Amino acid sequence: MSNQRQQKPTLTGQRFKTRKRDEKERFDPTQFQETIVQGLNQSGTDLEAVAKFLDASGAKLDYRRYAETLFDILVAGGMLAPGGTLSDEMTCTEFCLFKAQEDVETMQAYAQVFNKLIRRYKYLEKGFEEEIKKLLLFLKGFTESERNKLAMLTGILLANGNISASILGSLFNENLVKEGVSAAFAVKLFKSWLSEKDINSVAGSLRKVGMDSRLLELFPANKRSCEYFCKYFTDAGLKELSDFGKNQQSIGARKELQKELHEQMLRGEPLKDRQCQKPCWG
């Protein structure tokens, strides 16, 4: 009797069940995409119906595991390959951000879809920010119209606090900056953002994540001056942002002068009247 109890294969059976469960949970974005695309095709251009479909599907589908796939579909119509191209192997949907009308009202409506989805499934918040960062890195792979829509949407999301201004770090990618993609995208983004909030709100969001002192990085090194920054955004109809840049230059100059005077005092040197002549802010 004792030997029979010792030979009971309890642990072996547990391991077998674990392997079987893991097998069922293999990563399979293909089936997930088919389900989401089918639902979007049925909802069509009715964004209220889209929001309801996404809300209900979250109870049945693993949004946590397939967050990137979900957001790729909602933005581009299907899963994106590195560089921003759509995969040809799977069915895509025409009912997505990139296929929508390029106007403020439509972008606001799409922003509401994302807002409702993330409020309902809070755990998607981080994945959504990562998705936006990735999409910004893929800008060269999108058409001009697709970039414009993404810029407008991003500006609205920033204004509503749905994402952090830290996502702007992706725009400092060397290839995007060199070809002028980053600066052009920033114009559309800030116009959208400033249509929703005033410059003080925008500046506060930028300062909160240390982006207020990095905006010059939108331009190549040989154009990275306050003068160029101000002219570029003034000509683009963003004088508020241009004035913000001038203010940042003044703040940066004062800080540098204070630092130099402090170092002089520490060295016991007599104080001299000096002005910082740096062409940009820090």
MARKEGU-414806 format. One record per residue (C-alpha): x negated, y negated, z; residue in three letters. Coordinates in nm, 2 decimals, padded with zeros to 4 digits. Layout:
<<X,Y,Z>,'ALA'> ...
This chain:
<<00.00,00.00,00.00>,'MET'> <<-00.28,-00.23,00.09>,'SER'> <<-00.46,-00.17,-00.24>,'ASN'> <<-00.14,-00.23,-00.44>,'GLN'> <<-00.10,-00.57,-00.27>,'ARG'> <<-00.46,-00.67,-00.35>,'GLN'> <<-00.42,-00.58,-00.71>,'GLN'> <<-00.12,-00.80,-00.77>,'LYS'> <<-00.21,-01.01,-01.08>,'PRO'> <<-00.08,-01.34,-00.95>,'THR'> <<-00.37,-01.56,-01.05>,'LEU'> <<-00.40,-01.40,-01.39>,'THR'> <<-00.04,-01.47,-01.47>,'GLY'> <<-00.08,-01.83,-01.36>,'GLN'> <<-00.37,-01.89,-01.60>,'ARG'> <<-00.17,-01.74,-01.88>,'PHE'> <<00.12,-01.97,-01.82>,'LYS'> <<-00.11,-02.28,-01.81>,'THR'> <<-00.26,-02.18,-02.15>,'ARG'> <<00.08,-02.14,-02.29>,'LYS'> <<00.20,-02.48,-02.16>,'ARG'> <<-00.11,-02.65,-02.30>,'ASP'> <<-00.04,-02.49,-02.64>,'GLU'> <<00.30,-02.65,-02.65>,'LYS'> <<00.16,-02.99,-02.57>,'GLU'> <<-00.09,-03.01,-02.85>,'ARG'> <<-00.12,-03.36,-03.00>,'PHE'> <<00.11,-03.37,-03.31>,'ASP'> <<00.18,-03.72,-03.43>,'PRO'> <<00.32,-03.59,-03.76>,'THR'> <<00.64,-03.46,-03.61>,'GLN'> <<00.67,-03.77,-03.39>,'PHE'> <<00.63,-04.00,-03.70>,'GLN'> <<00.90,-03.80,-03.89>,'GLU'> <<01.15,-03.85,-03.60>,'THR'> <<01.08,-04.22,-03.56>,'ILE'> <<01.08,-04.29,-03.94>,'VAL'> <<01.41,-04.10,-03.98>,'GLN'> <<01.57,-04.31,-03.70>,'GLY'> <<01.44,-04.64,-03.84>,'LEU'> <<01.57,-04.55,-04.19>,'ASN'> <<01.91,-04.48,-04.04>,'GLN'> <<01.91,-04.81,-03.84>,'SER'> <<01.80,-05.01,-04.15>,'GLY'> <<01.76,-05.39,-04.11>,'THR'> <<01.99,-05.40,-03.81>,'ASP'> <<01.73,-05.48,-03.54>,'LEU'> <<01.98,-05.44,-03.26>,'GLU'> <<02.04,-05.08,-03.38>,'ALA'> <<01.66,-05.04,-03.40>,'VAL'> <<01.62,-05.15,-03.04>,'ALA'> <<01.90,-04.91,-02.92>,'LYS'> <<01.74,-04.62,-03.12>,'PHE'> <<01.40,-04.69,-02.96>,'LEU'> <<01.55,-04.72,-02.61>,'ASP'> <<01.73,-04.38,-02.64>,'ALA'> <<01.44,-04.20,-02.81>,'SER'> <<01.21,-04.28,-02.52>,'GLY'> <<01.40,-04.04,-02.31>,'ALA'> <<01.34,-03.75,-02.56>,'LYS'> <<01.01,-03.84,-02.72>,'LEU'> <<00.66,-03.87,-02.55>,'ASP'> <<00.60,-04.24,-02.60>,'TYR'> <<00.31,-04.23,-02.36>,'ARG'> <<00.12,-03.98,-02.57>,'ARG'> <<00.21,-04.13,-02.91>,'TYR'> <<00.21,-04.50,-02.83>,'ALA'> <<-00.04,-04.59,-03.10>,'GLU'> <<00.16,-04.39,-03.36>,'THR'> <<00.48,-04.56,-03.25>,'LEU'> <<00.34,-04.91,-03.28>,'PHE'> <<00.17,-04.84,-03.61>,'ASP'> <<00.51,-04.73,-03.75>,'ILE'> <<00.70,-05.03,-03.62>,'LEU'> <<00.44,-05.27,-03.76>,'VAL'> <<00.32,-05.11,-04.08>,'ALA'> <<00.57,-04.84,-04.15>,'GLY'> <<00.35,-04.54,-04.08>,'GLY'> <<00.03,-04.43,-03.91>,'MET'> <<-00.27,-04.64,-04.01>,'LEU'> <<-00.61,-04.50,-04.11>,'ALA'> <<-00.93,-04.68,-04.00>,'PRO'> <<-00.95,-05.00,-04.19>,'GLY'> <<-00.57,-05.06,-04.20>,'GLY'> <<-00.45,-04.84,-04.49>,'THR'> <<-00.14,-04.63,-04.46>,'LEU'> <<-00.17,-04.25,-04.47>,'SER'> <<-00.04,-04.11,-04.80>,'ASP'> <<00.03,-03.77,-04.65>,'GLU'> <<00.34,-03.86,-04.44>,'MET'> <<00.67,-04.03,-04.50>,'THR'> <<00.68,-04.40,-04.42>,'CYS'> <<00.96,-04.64,-04.36>,'THR'> <<01.04,-04.96,-04.54>,'GLU'> <<01.20,-05.10,-04.22>,'PHE'> <<00.90,-05.24,-04.03>,'CYS'> <<00.74,-05.57,-03.96>,'LEU'> <<00.52,-05.58,-04.27>,'PHE'> <<00.83,-05.52,-04.50>,'LYS'> <<01.04,-05.79,-04.33>,'ALA'> <<01.11,-06.14,-04.44>,'GLN'> <<00.83,-06.38,-04.37>,'GLU'> <<01.00,-06.64,-04.16>,'ASP'> <<01.01,-06.75,-03.80>,'VAL'> <<01.36,-06.63,-03.72>,'GLU'> <<01.28,-06.28,-03.84>,'THR'> <<00.96,-06.27,-03.65>,'MET'> <<01.14,-06.38,-03.34>,'GLN'> <<01.39,-06.10,-03.38>,'ALA'> <<01.10,-05.84,-03.42>,'TYR'> <<00.94,-05.99,-03.11>,'ALA'> <<01.26,-05.91,-02.92>,'GLN'> <<01.25,-05.55,-03.04>,'VAL'> <<00.90,-05.51,-02.89>,'PHE'> <<00.99,-05.71,-02.58>,'ASN'> <<01.30,-05.48,-02.51>,'LYS'> <<01.10,-05.17,-02.57>,'LEU'> <<00.81,-05.26,-02.34>,'ILE'> <<01.05,-05.39,-02.06>,'ARG'> <<01.23,-05.05,-02.08>,'ARG'> <<00.91,-04.85,-02.09>,'TYR'> <<00.66,-05.05,-01.88>,'LYS'> <<00.38,-04.80,-01.93>,'TYR'> <<00.36,-04.90,-02.30>,'LEU'> <<00.23,-05.25,-02.21>,'GLU'> <<-00.13,-05.16,-02.21>,'LYS'> <<-00.10,-04.95,-02.53>,'GLY'> <<00.07,-05.24,-02.70>,'PHE'> <<-00.21,-05.48,-02.63>,'GLU'> <<-00.46,-05.22,-02.75>,'GLU'> <<-00.26,-05.19,-03.07>,'GLU'> <<-00.26,-05.57,-03.13>,'ILE'> <<-00.64,-05.57,-03.08>,'LYS'> <<-00.68,-05.29,-03.33>,'LYS'> <<-00.45,-05.45,-03.59>,'LEU'> <<-00.65,-05.78,-03.57>,'LEU'> <<-00.97,-05.58,-03.65>,'LEU'> <<-00.79,-05.43,-03.95>,'PHE'> <<-00.69,-05.77,-04.09>,'LEU'> <<-00.90,-05.74,-04.41>,'LYS'> <<-00.70,-05.43,-04.50>,'GLY'> <<-00.37,-05.61,-04.50>,'PHE'> <<-00.22,-05.84,-04.76>,'THR'> <<-00.20,-06.22,-04.70>,'GLU'> <<00.18,-06.19,-04.63>,'SER'> <<00.12,-05.91,-04.38>,'GLU'> <<-00.14,-06.11,-04.20>,'ARG'> <<00.09,-06.41,-04.18>,'ASN'> <<00.37,-06.20,-04.03>,'LYS'> <<00.14,-06.04,-03.78>,'LEU'> <<00.00,-06.39,-03.69>,'ALA'> <<00.35,-06.53,-03.64>,'MET'> <<00.46,-06.23,-03.43>,'LEU'> <<00.14,-06.25,-03.22>,'THR'> <<00.19,-06.62,-03.15>,'GLY'> <<00.55,-06.55,-03.03>,'ILE'> <<00.44,-06.26,-02.82>,'LEU'> <<00.16,-06.48,-02.66>,'LEU'> <<00.41,-06.76,-02.59>,'ALA'> <<00.65,-06.52,-02.42>,'ASN'> <<00.38,-06.36,-02.21>,'GLY'> <<00.43,-06.02,-02.37>,'ASN'> <<00.05,-05.99,-02.44>,'ILE'> <<-00.26,-06.15,-02.29>,'SER'> <<-00.47,-06.41,-02.48>,'ALA'> <<-00.76,-06.17,-02.43>,'SER'> <<-00.65,-05.99,-02.76>,'ILE'> <<-00.80,-06.29,-02.95>,'LEU'> <<-01.14,-06.14,-02.88>,'GLY'> <<-01.08,-05.92,-03.18>,'SER'> <<-01.09,-06.22,-03.41>,'LEU'> <<-01.45,-06.28,-03.32>,'PHE'> <<-01.55,-05.98,-03.53>,'ASN'> <<-01.84,-06.08,-03.75>,'GLU'> <<-01.70,-05.96,-04.08>,'ASN'> <<-01.36,-06.14,-04.02>,'LEU'> <<-01.54,-06.46,-03.91>,'VAL'> <<-01.78,-06.46,-04.20>,'LYS'> <<-01.51,-06.43,-04.47>,'GLU'> <<-01.28,-06.70,-04.31>,'GLY'> <<-01.01,-06.44,-04.22>,'VAL'> <<-01.02,-06.52,-03.85>,'SER'> <<-00.99,-06.90,-03.88>,'ALA'> <<-00.70,-06.87,-04.13>,'ALA'> <<-00.52,-06.62,-03.91>,'PHE'> <<-00.57,-06.84,-03.61>,'ALA'> <<-00.40,-07.13,-03.79>,'VAL'> <<-00.08,-06.92,-03.84>,'LYS'> <<-00.10,-06.78,-03.49>,'LEU'> <<-00.14,-07.11,-03.31>,'PHE'> <<00.13,-07.28,-03.52>,'LYS'> <<00.37,-07.00,-03.41>,'SER'> <<00.25,-07.02,-03.04>,'TRP'> <<00.28,-07.40,-03.03>,'LEU'> <<00.63,-07.39,-03.18>,'SER'> <<00.73,-07.19,-02.87>,'GLU'> <<00.52,-07.36,-02.60>,'LYS'> <<00.33,-07.69,-02.55>,'ASP'> <<-00.04,-07.73,-02.57>,'ILE'> <<-00.08,-07.73,-02.19>,'ASN'> <<00.08,-07.38,-02.17>,'SER'> <<-00.14,-07.25,-02.45>,'VAL'> <<-00.45,-07.40,-02.29>,'ALA'> <<-00.36,-07.24,-01.96>,'GLY'> <<-00.32,-06.90,-02.11>,'SER'> <<-00.66,-06.94,-02.29>,'LEU'> <<-00.84,-07.05,-01.97>,'ARG'> <<-00.69,-06.76,-01.77>,'LYS'> <<-00.89,-06.51,-01.98>,'VAL'> <<-01.19,-06.73,-02.07>,'GLY'> <<-01.09,-06.79,-02.43>,'MET'> <<-01.08,-07.16,-02.40>,'ASP'> <<-01.46,-07.19,-02.44>,'SER'> <<-01.49,-06.93,-02.72>,'ARG'> <<-01.27,-07.08,-03.00>,'LEU'> <<-01.57,-07.20,-03.19>,'LEU'> <<-01.66,-06.83,-03.25>,'GLU'> <<-01.37,-06.83,-03.50>,'LEU'> <<-01.62,-06.99,-03.74>,'PHE'> <<-01.96,-06.88,-03.88>,'PRO'> <<-02.27,-07.00,-03.70>,'ALA'> <<-02.35,-07.27,-03.95>,'ASN'> <<-02.00,-07.43,-03.91>,'LYS'> <<-01.98,-07.38,-03.53>,'ARG'> <<-01.95,-07.74,-03.42>,'SER'> <<-01.68,-07.94,-03.25>,'CYS'> <<-01.66,-08.18,-03.55>,'GLU'> <<-01.59,-07.89,-03.79>,'TYR'> <<-01.34,-07.73,-03.55>,'PHE'> <<-01.15,-08.05,-03.51>,'CYS'> <<-01.13,-08.13,-03.88>,'LYS'> <<-01.03,-07.78,-03.97>,'TYR'> <<-00.74,-07.76,-03.74>,'PHE'> <<-00.63,-08.13,-03.79>,'THR'> <<-00.62,-08.06,-04.17>,'ASP'> <<-00.42,-07.75,-04.10>,'ALA'> <<-00.16,-07.96,-03.91>,'GLY'> <<-00.27,-07.85,-03.56>,'LEU'> <<-00.39,-08.19,-03.42>,'LYS'> <<-00.29,-08.07,-03.06>,'GLU'> <<-00.54,-07.79,-03.09>,'LEU'> <<-00.80,-08.02,-03.24>,'SER'> <<-00.76,-08.26,-02.94>,'ASP'> <<-00.79,-07.97,-02.70>,'PHE'> <<-01.12,-07.89,-02.87>,'GLY'> <<-01.25,-08.24,-02.82>,'LYS'> <<-01.15,-08.22,-02.45>,'ASN'> <<-01.33,-07.89,-02.41>,'GLN'> <<-01.64,-08.05,-02.56>,'GLN'> <<-01.62,-08.33,-02.31>,'SER'> <<-01.58,-08.09,-02.02>,'ILE'> <<-01.87,-07.88,-02.15>,'GLY'> <<-02.10,-08.18,-02.18>,'ALA'> <<-02.01,-08.30,-01.82>,'ARG'> <<-02.08,-07.95,-01.68>,'LYS'> <<-02.42,-07.93,-01.85>,'GLU'> <<-02.52,-08.28,-01.74>,'LEU'> <<-02.42,-08.19,-01.38>,'GLN'> <<-02.63,-07.88,-01.40>,'LYS'> <<-02.93,-08.07,-01.53>,'GLU'> <<-02.90,-08.33,-01.25>,'LEU'> <<-02.86,-08.06,-00.99>,'HIS'> <<-03.18,-07.89,-01.11>,'GLU'> <<-03.36,-08.23,-01.10>,'GLN'> <<-03.25,-08.28,-00.74>,'MET'> <<-03.37,-07.93,-00.65>,'LEU'> <<-03.71,-08.00,-00.80>,'ARG'> <<-03.72,-08.34,-00.61>,'GLY'> <<-03.75,-08.54,-00.93>,'GLU'> <<-03.60,-08.89,-00.96>,'PRO'> <<-03.26,-08.89,-01.13>,'LEU'> <<-03.24,-09.03,-01.48>,'LYS'> <<-02.94,-09.14,-01.69>,'ASP'> <<-02.90,-08.87,-01.94>,'ARG'> <<-02.62,-08.77,-02.18>,'GLN'> <<-02.56,-08.43,-02.32>,'CYS'> <<-02.56,-08.43,-02.70>,'GLN'> <<-02.46,-08.07,-02.76>,'LYS'> <<-02.23,-08.04,-03.07>,'PRO'> <<-01.99,-07.79,-02.90>,'CYS'> <<-01.83,-07.70,-02.58>,'TRP'> <<-01.94,-07.43,-02.33>,'GLY'> 
